[in-house]
Amino acid sequence: MFPLKDAEMGAFTFFASALPHDVCGSNGLPLTPNSIKILGRFQILKTITHPRLCQYVDISRGKHERLVVVAEHCERSLEDLLRERKPVRYCRTSTLLHGQQKL
């Protein structure tokens, strides 16, 4: 596969679904907001690095369950490369994430 061109930074925003205000867990304590759960899971995404993958840089939580994600962005997609009939090598995602596949 050909190396990716220089990536730029980009940001996108989304809203996590809000929990009803009067919902408590079985132990009587308030439930953890979905945006907090996403923040925790995002930390794993930040650790995935590969020279041919865009990397997640940071995430920020705003008001009303709003999340802003900062990530590298490449103008050319896999679809663009396939359309140009460029050679593309791929592997299964599960093996890539567990470090068993070296590209």
N, C-alpha and C positions, 0 to 999 in steps of 0.2 A: 504494500500500500504506500502511496506517496505521502510524505509528511504534510501535515496541515499547515496552512499559511498562518501568519501572525494573527493571533486572536485579539479581539477587542473586549472590553468589559461591557456588560449589559445588566440591566436590572428588570425584574418583573415582580408584580405584586398580585396577591390573591387573598381571599378571606377564608379563614377556617370556619367551619360550621360552628355556630355558637350553641352552648348548652343552655337549657332552660334555667332560669335563675333559682328556682326552688328545688332543684334536683340534688340529692345527696346520695352518697354511696351507702352500702349496707352497714358500714360502720358509723353512719351519721355525719361523717365529714363531707365537706363540699367536694365535688368531682374536679379533677384537674382539667383546665380548659384545653380544648383541642390545639390551640396555637402553641401552648407550652409543650404538648406531646410532640408536635411537629418540630419545634426547636431542638428537642432532644434527639430525635431521629436524624435530623439534618447533620448533626455532628459526625455521623458515620459517613455521609456523602462527602463531607469535606476531606476525609482521609483517602478517598479513592484518587489516585494519581496515575497517569499514563501519558506518555508523550503524544499520543494520538487521540486523547480525549479532552474535551473542554472541562475545566475544573470549576466546581462550586467554590466561591470565595467566602461569602458570609450571608447571614440571614438576620433580619431585624424585625422585631415585633412592635407594631404600633397599636393604636386604639381600635377597639371594636373587632378584635381577632384578625386584624390586618397583618400580613406578613410580606416583607420585601426581601427577595432573594437576589444576590449579586453573583454573577457567574461570567466566565469567559464566553465569548460568542464568536463563532466563525461564520463568515458570510456564505461559504460553500457547504452544502449539506451532502450527506451520503447519496441522496437522490440526485443531486447535481453531478456527482462523480459517475454514478451509474448511467445517467443520461449521456454523458460524454464518452461512455464505454472505457473509462479508466480502470485499470486493474485494482481490485479491492480485495484484501484478505480479511477474513473475519473469524471469530471464534465464539464459542458459547459464552454468554455473559456470566453464568455461574462459575465457570472455571477462571475467568478473568478476575472476578471479584475475590476469589479465594487464593489468588496468587499462584495457581497451578499452571497457568499458561503464560509463556514468555513470547512476546512479539518482537 
